[in-house]
Amino acid sequence: MVLEIRLSNFFSIKEEIVLDLRAANIQSKQSKELGDNIFEYEDMKILKTVALYGANASGKSNIIKAIRFCVMMVLNSHLHNVDANFNFIPFKFDSYSEKSSKFFLRFVHKNIEYEYSFELTREEIVKETLYYFPKGRIKKIFVRDELLGSTKKDKYSFGNQINRPFDVAESTSTKTLFISRASQMDREVAKEIFTFFNEYFILGLLLPHNIKIDYFFSNFKNELLEALQIADSDIIDLTIEKDFVPVAKVDLKQGDDKKVYTSYSENIEETVTIFSFHKKDVSKKFDFFQEESAGTIKLFLALLTILDVAKQNKILLIDELEGNLHPYIVEFILKLFHKSKAAQLIYTTHNTNLLDLKKLRKDQINFCNKKEDGSTEVYSLYDYSDFRETMDVEKAYLQGRFDAVPYLNDSDDNIKRLVNG
């Protein structure tokens, strides 16, 4: 589970923004009726879903991108070459392109709470830390600061959790996170952290023809069909057919004589095709990804992903949750999370139907706003202590009560000038 995320200096994100998934202490009757929206871990209450609202270009998607970047750095930084640049752009104004970017995650894996952070420029990693909380007290696993000296012993300090840590440090370049390298070198604590990011932090919905679809389909077919029925689909059955097809591969290679030579090879690859059957005539099959609607395909991929996430209490990121989906279907997806034991969803949306305090708690609703300097700020509806739960959140949001909406200069004169010249 994720408890807290902090991000700074990443695209439109300038100063540190915070996503806190620890539930606020809200004692109102209405919030207590939304007990399914939270779960308990030790003495904390944790949010199952967190929404990000805001105008176009307010930075909602950049928050999702930043979290994904953080996860992918943990998973892949050990593969970086010495001349690699990290694939992001810092905030471009106010000399922030010369400053480092920071990423912080507080999370729980196998009932152990961790705080992991790193700081980097586009060219190199500057700092990295990992702490954990045995018996409720913070304890250092390692601290790395590349600015402290010239040797690894100057730059690193360790607790006693990692076996032969300086062996790992010696093979860790400034392009590589220590946690990523330590996992590859079979250090147990690092492997647990890697497992959390690799298996429990899901960065988006499955894509068509993803190789995992076969696995998920085999495990969740019955639940998937039931969920489609609940969502008012007329699909009553789905099947998968596999085939093996030859795939030609052409390579161009330069020889010692500087000439370019062409080589040809043929590989056999497995293909998977999904067919759907509708209740009007079960004898006719439809090529699912070719003949079904965009909304049905999105729902199928969402349900397959969410069934896995919900059953195994993972964390899922979705940018624009409502894309190609009816508002009622979006509510259905949120209910799947709220009825799970401890699954979590962080999502962006423009669906104002969800701005209802009978559906979401105040601390589940966050707003992204673009400031005067072009940077993104994030704040929660819970921060508005004067906003009572009896008020209409959707109406207040659309009226600009919380900012985070576009302010259009769409007078009749301006519109006429645009269309008539």
C-alpha positions as CSV (number, residue, x, y, z in Angstrom):
1,M,0.0,0.0,0.0
2,V,1.0,3.6,-0.6
3,L,0.8,6.1,2.3
4,E,2.4,9.2,0.8
5,I,4.0,10.5,-2.4
6,R,6.1,13.7,-2.7
7,L,7.3,15.1,-6.0
8,S,9.2,18.2,-7.2
9,N,10.8,19.7,-10.3
10,F,9.2,17.4,-12.9
11,F,7.7,19.0,-16.0
12,S,5.1,21.5,-14.7
13,I,5.7,20.4,-11.1
14,K,8.0,23.0,-9.5
15,E,7.8,23.1,-5.7
16,E,7.1,19.9,-3.8
17,I,3.5,18.6,-4.2
18,V,2.1,15.9,-1.8
19,L,-0.4,13.1,-2.4
20,D,-1.3,11.9,1.0
21,L,-3.3,8.6,1.0
22,R,-3.6,8.5,4.8
23,A,-7.2,9.3,5.6
24,A,-8.0,12.5,7.5
25,N,-9.8,12.4,10.8
26,I,-13.3,13.1,9.5
27,Q,-16.0,12.3,12.0
28,S,-19.1,13.4,10.2
29,K,-22.0,11.0,9.7
30,Q,-21.7,11.2,5.9
31,S,-18.1,10.3,5.9
32,K,-18.7,7.4,8.3
33,E,-21.2,6.0,5.9
34,L,-18.4,5.8,3.3
35,G,-16.5,3.3,5.5
36,D,-15.8,1.1,2.4
37,N,-13.7,4.0,0.9
38,I,-10.9,3.4,3.5
39,F,-9.1,0.5,5.1
40,E,-7.1,0.2,8.3
41,Y,-3.4,-0.6,8.7
42,E,-2.2,-0.7,12.3
43,D,-3.4,2.6,13.8
44,M,-3.8,4.4,10.4
45,K,-6.8,4.7,8.1
46,I,-5.8,4.6,4.4
47,L,-7.7,5.8,1.4
48,K,-8.5,3.3,-1.3
49,T,-9.0,5.8,-4.1
50,V,-7.7,9.4,-4.7
51,A,-9.0,11.6,-7.5
52,L,-7.1,14.4,-9.3
53,Y,-9.3,17.1,-10.8
54,G,-8.2,20.2,-12.8
55,A,-8.3,22.1,-16.0
56,N,-6.5,20.9,-19.1
57,A,-2.8,21.6,-18.8
58,S,-3.0,22.0,-15.0
59,G,-0.5,19.2,-14.5
60,K,-2.7,16.3,-13.6
61,S,-1.1,14.0,-16.1
62,N,2.4,15.1,-15.0
63,I,1.7,13.8,-11.5
64,I,0.9,10.4,-13.0
65,K,4.0,10.6,-15.2
66,A,6.2,11.5,-12.3
67,I,5.1,8.5,-10.3
68,R,5.6,6.2,-13.3
69,F,9.0,7.7,-13.8
70,C,9.9,7.0,-10.2
71,V,8.8,3.4,-10.5
72,M,10.6,2.8,-13.8
73,M,13.8,4.2,-12.4
74,V,13.8,1.6,-9.6
75,L,13.0,-1.2,-12.1
76,N,15.4,-0.1,-15.0
77,S,18.2,2.2,-13.8
78,H,20.7,-0.7,-13.5
79,L,20.4,-0.9,-17.4
80,H,21.5,2.7,-18.0
81,N,24.6,3.3,-20.0
82,V,27.3,5.8,-18.9
83,D,26.1,8.3,-21.5
84,A,22.4,8.0,-20.7
85,N,20.2,11.0,-19.9
86,F,17.1,10.4,-17.8
87,N,13.8,10.7,-19.7
88,F,12.2,13.8,-18.2
89,I,12.3,17.5,-18.3
90,P,12.6,19.6,-15.1
91,F,10.5,22.8,-14.6
92,K,11.8,25.2,-17.3
93,F,11.2,28.6,-15.6
94,D,13.0,30.3,-12.7
95,S,16.3,28.4,-13.2
96,Y,14.8,25.2,-12.0
97,S,16.3,23.4,-15.0
98,E,19.6,23.7,-13.1
99,K,18.2,22.2,-9.9
100,S,17.7,18.5,-9.1
101,S,14.3,16.7,-9.1
102,K,13.1,14.8,-6.0
103,F,10.9,11.8,-5.5
104,F,9.7,10.4,-2.2
105,L,7.4,7.4,-1.5
106,R,6.2,6.2,1.9
107,F,4.7,2.7,1.5
108,V,4.1,-0.7,3.2
109,H,5.2,-4.0,1.8
110,K,4.7,-7.3,3.7
111,N,3.7,-5.3,6.8
112,I,6.9,-3.3,6.9
113,E,6.7,0.4,6.4
114,Y,9.4,2.1,4.3
115,E,10.4,5.6,3.2
116,Y,12.3,5.6,-0.1
117,S,13.6,8.7,-1.9
118,F,16.0,9.8,-4.5
119,E,17.2,13.1,-6.1
120,L,18.6,13.5,-9.6
121,T,19.4,15.8,-12.4
122,R,18.9,14.8,-16.1
123,E,22.5,13.5,-16.1
124,E,23.0,11.8,-12.8
125,I,21.7,10.6,-9.4
126,V,22.6,13.0,-6.6
127,K,21.0,11.4,-3.5
128,E,19.1,8.3,-2.4
129,T,17.8,7.1,0.9
130,L,15.9,4.1,2.3
131,Y,14.5,3.9,5.9
132,Y,12.1,1.5,7.5
133,F,10.1,1.4,10.7
134,P,10.7,-1.8,12.8
135,K,8.6,-1.6,16.0
136,G,7.3,1.9,15.0
137,R,10.8,3.5,15.1
138,I,12.6,4.8,12.0
139,K,15.8,3.0,11.2
140,K,18.3,3.7,8.4
141,I,18.9,1.0,5.7
142,F,21.2,3.3,3.6
143,V,21.9,6.9,2.8
144,R,23.7,8.0,-0.4
145,D,24.9,11.5,-1.1
146,E,27.1,11.8,-4.2
147,L,28.2,15.3,-3.1
148,L,29.9,14.3,0.1
149,G,33.2,13.2,-1.2
150,S,35.2,11.2,-3.8
151,T,35.1,7.7,-2.4
152,K,32.1,5.3,-1.9
153,K,32.7,5.4,1.8
154,D,32.4,9.2,1.7
155,K,29.1,9.0,-0.2
156,Y,27.4,6.0,1.4
157,S,26.4,5.0,4.9
158,F,24.5,1.8,5.8
159,G,22.6,0.2,8.6
160,N,23.1,-3.6,9.1
161,Q,20.3,-4.9,6.8
162,I,22.3,-5.3,3.6
163,N,25.0,-7.9,3.2
164,R,28.3,-6.5,1.9
165,P,26.8,-3.2,0.9
166,F,30.0,-1.6,-0.3
167,D,30.4,-4.4,-2.9
168,V,27.1,-3.1,-4.4
169,A,28.1,0.6,-4.0
170,E,31.3,0.0,-5.9
171,S,29.4,-1.2,-8.9
172,T,26.7,1.5,-8.7
173,S,27.3,4.4,-11.1
174,T,25.7,7.8,-10.9
175,K,23.3,6.6,-13.6
176,T,22.0,3.8,-11.4
177,L,19.9,3.7,-8.2
178,F,21.6,1.7,-5.5
179,I,18.3,-0.1,-4.8
180,S,18.1,-1.2,-8.4
181,R,21.7,-2.5,-8.5
182,A,21.4,-4.2,-5.1
183,S,18.3,-6.0,-6.2
184,Q,20.2,-7.3,-9.3
185,M,23.0,-8.4,-6.9
186,D,20.6,-10.5,-4.9
187,R,20.5,-8.4,-1.7
188,E,17.3,-9.4,0.2
189,V,16.0,-6.0,1.3
190,A,16.6,-4.5,-2.1
191,K,14.8,-7.5,-3.7
192,E,11.8,-6.8,-1.6
193,I,11.7,-3.2,-2.6
194,F,12.1,-4.1,-6.2
195,T,9.3,-6.7,-5.9
196,F,6.9,-4.0,-4.5
197,F,7.5,-1.7,-7.4
198,N,7.5,-4.4,-10.0
199,E,4.6,-6.5,-8.9
200,Y,2.4,-4.3,-6.7
201,F,2.7,-0.8,-8.4
202,I,0.7,-1.1,-11.6
203,L,1.3,1.8,-13.9
204,G,-1.7,1.7,-16.1
205,L,-4.4,-0.5,-17.7
206,L,-3.5,-3.4,-19.8
207,L,-3.1,-2.6,-23.5
208,P,-4.6,-4.7,-26.4
209,H,-2.5,-7.8,-27.1
210,N,-0.4,-7.5,-23.9
211,I,1.0,-10.9,-23.2
212,K,-0.5,-10.7,-19.7
213,I,-4.0,-10.7,-21.1
214,D,-3.9,-14.5,-21.5
215,Y,-2.8,-15.0,-17.9
216,F,-5.4,-12.6,-16.5
217,F,-8.2,-14.0,-18.7
218,S,-7.4,-17.6,-17.6
219,N,-7.6,-16.6,-14.0
220,F,-10.5,-14.1,-14.0
221,K,-12.8,-15.2,-16.9
222,N,-15.8,-15.9,-14.8
223,E,-15.5,-12.7,-12.8
224,L,-14.9,-10.8,-16.0
225,L,-18.0,-12.0,-17.6
226,E,-20.0,-11.4,-14.4
227,A,-18.6,-7.8,-14.2
228,L,-19.5,-7.2,-17.9
229,Q,-23.1,-8.3,-17.2
230,I,-23.2,-6.0,-14.1
231,A,-22.0,-3.2,-16.4
232,D,-24.9,-3.9,-18.8
233,S,-22.9,-5.5,-21.6
234,D,-24.6,-8.0,-23.9
235,I,-21.5,-10.1,-24.2
236,I,-22.2,-13.5,-22.7
237,D,-19.0,-15.3,-23.5
238,L,-15.3,-14.7,-24.4
239,T,-12.8,-17.1,-25.8
240,I,-9.1,-17.0,-26.6
241,E,-7.5,-18.7,-29.6
242,K,-3.8,-19.1,-29.9
243,D,-1.8,-19.5,-33.0
244,F,1.9,-19.7,-34.0
245,V,2.9,-17.6,-37.0
246,P,6.2,-17.1,-38.8
247,V,7.6,-13.6,-38.4
248,A,10.4,-12.4,-40.7
249,K,13.3,-10.4,-39.3
250,V,15.8,-8.5,-41.4
251,D,19.0,-7.3,-39.9
252,L,21.5,-4.9,-41.4
253,K,25.1,-5.3,-40.2
254,Q,28.3,-3.6,-41.1
255,G,31.2,-5.9,-42.0
256,D,34.9,-5.4,-41.4
257,D,35.1,-4.1,-44.9
258,K,32.6,-1.3,-44.0
259,K,30.0,-2.7,-46.3
260,V,26.5,-3.3,-45.1
261,Y,25.2,-6.8,-45.3
262,T,21.6,-8.0,-45.0
263,S,20.7,-11.1,-43.1
264,Y,17.3,-12.8,-43.0
265,S,15.8,-14.9,-40.2
266,E,12.4,-16.3,-39.5
267,N,11.0,-16.7,-35.9
268,I,7.9,-18.4,-34.8
269,E,5.8,-16.2,-32.5
270,E,2.6,-16.9,-30.6
271,T,-0.4,-14.8,-31.3
272,V,-3.5,-14.5,-29.2
273,T,-6.9,-13.5,-30.5
274,I,-9.9,-12.8,-28.3
275,F,-13.4,-13.5,-29.6
276,S,-16.7,-12.3,-28.1
277,F,-20.2,-13.8,-28.3
278,H,-23.4,-11.7,-27.9
279,K,-26.7,-12.9,-26.4
280,K,-28.6,-12.1,-29.6
281,D,-26.9,-15.0,-31.5
282,V,-24.2,-17.0,-29.6
283,S,-23.2,-18.8,-32.8
284,K,-21.6,-15.7,-34.2
285,K,-18.2,-14.6,-32.9
286,F,-16.6,-11.2,-33.1
287,D,-12.9,-10.4,-33.2
288,F,-12.9,-8.5,-30.0
289,F,-10.2,-5.9,-30.6
290,Q,-11.3,-5.3,-34.2
291,E,-15.1,-5.3,-34.0
292,E,-16.1,-4.2,-30.5
293,S,-16.5,-0.5,-29.6
294,A,-13.8,1.6,-28.0
295,G,-15.8,1.8,-24.8
296,T,-16.2,-2.0,-24.6
297,I,-12.5,-2.6,-25.2
298,K,-11.6,0.0,-22.5
299,L,-14.0,-1.6,-20.1
300,F,-12.6,-5.1,-20.8
301,L,-9.0,-4.0,-20.3
302,A,-10.0,-2.0,-17.2
303,L,-11.8,-4.9,-15.6
304,L,-9.0,-7.4,-16.3
305,T,-6.5,-5.1,-14.7
306,I,-8.7,-4.1,-11.8
307,L,-9.7,-7.7,-10.9
308,D,-6.0,-8.5,-10.6
309,V,-5.3,-5.3,-8.6
310,A,-8.3,-5.7,-6.3
311,K,-7.8,-9.4,-5.5
312,Q,-4.1,-8.9,-4.7
313,N,-4.3,-5.4,-3.0
314,K,-2.1,-3.6,-5.5
315,I,-1.9,0.0,-6.5
316,L,-3.1,1.2,-9.9
317,L,-2.5,4.5,-11.7
318,I,-4.9,5.6,-14.4
319,D,-4.7,8.9,-16.3
320,E,-8.2,10.0,-17.5
321,L,-10.3,7.2,-15.9
322,E,-13.4,8.1,-17.8
323,G,-11.9,7.9,-21.3
324,N,-14.5,6.1,-23.6
325,L,-16.6,5.1,-20.5
326,H,-20.0,6.2,-19.4
327,P,-20.1,8.0,-16.0
328,Y,-22.1,5.1,-14.5
329,I,-19.3,2.7,-15.6
330,V,-16.7,4.9,-13.9
331,E,-18.7,4.8,-10.7
332,F,-18.9,1.0,-11.0
333,I,-15.1,0.8,-11.3
334,L,-14.7,2.9,-8.2
335,K,-17.1,0.6,-6.3
336,L,-14.8,-2.3,-7.2
337,F,-12.0,-0.6,-5.4
338,H,-14.1,0.5,-2.5
339,K,-15.3,-3.1,-2.0
340,S,-11.8,-4.5,-2.1
341,K,-9.8,-5.3,1.0
342,A,-6.9,-2.9,0.5
343,A,-6.5,-2.1,-3.3
344,Q,-5.7,1.5,-4.2
345,L,-6.3,3.7,-7.2
346,I,-4.8,7.1,-8.1
347,Y,-6.6,8.6,-11.1
348,T,-7.1,11.8,-13.0
349,T,-10.6,12.7,-14.2
350,H,-12.9,15.4,-15.5
351,N,-16.0,13.4,-14.4
352,T,-17.8,15.9,-12.2
353,N,-20.6,13.5,-11.4
354,L,-18.2,12.0,-8.9
355,L,-17.9,15.3,-7.0
356,D,-20.5,14.1,-4.5
357,L,-19.8,13.7,-0.8
358,K,-22.2,10.8,-0.8
359,K,-19.7,9.0,-3.1
360,L,-16.3,10.3,-2.1
361,R,-14.9,11.6,1.1
362,K,-13.4,15.2,1.1
363,D,-9.9,13.8,1.5
364,Q,-10.3,11.7,-1.6
365,I,-10.8,14.7,-3.8
366,N,-7.8,16.6,-4.9
367,F,-7.5,19.7,-7.2
368,C,-4.6,20.5,-9.6
369,N,-4.2,24.2,-10.4
370,K,-1.7,26.0,-12.6
371,K,-0.3,29.0,-10.8
372,E,0.8,32.3,-12.2
373,D,4.4,31.1,-12.8
374,G,3.1,28.1,-14.8
375,S,3.7,25.5,-12.1
376,T,1.3,22.9,-10.7
377,E,-0.1,23.0,-7.2
378,V,-2.2,20.3,-5.6
379,Y,-4.6,20.6,-2.7
380,S,-7.5,18.6,-1.2
381,L,-11.1,19.5,-0.7
382,Y,-10.4,18.6,2.9
383,D,-8.2,21.8,3.1
384,Y,-11.4,23.8,2.7
385,S,-12.6,23.6,6.3
386,D,-15.4,26.0,5.6
387,F,-16.9,23.8,2.9
388,R,-19.7,21.8,4.6
389,E,-20.6,18.3,3.5
390,T,-24.2,19.5,2.9
391,M,-23.0,21.8,0.0
392,D,-22.9,20.8,-3.7
393,V,-19.3,20.1,-4.5
394,E,-19.9,19.7,-8.3
395,K,-21.7,23.0,-8.6
396,A,-19.0,24.8,-6.5
397,Y,-16.2,23.3,-8.5
398,L,-17.8,24.3,-11.9
399,Q,-18.3,27.8,-10.5
400,G,-14.6,28.0,-9.8
401,R,-14.9,27.8,-6.0
402,F,-11.7,25.7,-5.8
403,D,-10.0,27.2,-8.9
404,A,-8.6,24.2,-10.9
405,V,-11.0,25.0,-13.8
406,P,-10.4,26.8,-17.1
407,Y,-11.5,30.4,-17.2
408,L,-12.7,31.0,-20.7
409,N,-13.0,34.4,-22.4
410,D,-15.8,33.1,-24.6
411,S,-17.9,36.1,-25.1
412,D,-20.2,36.2,-28.2
413,D,-18.0,38.8,-29.8
414,N,-14.9,36.7,-29.4
415,I,-16.6,33.6,-30.7
416,K,-18.0,35.4,-33.7
417,R,-14.6,36.8,-34.5
418,L,-13.1,33.3,-34.4
419,V,-15.6,31.7,-36.8
420,N,-16.3,34.7,-39.1
421,G,-12.9,36.3,-39.3
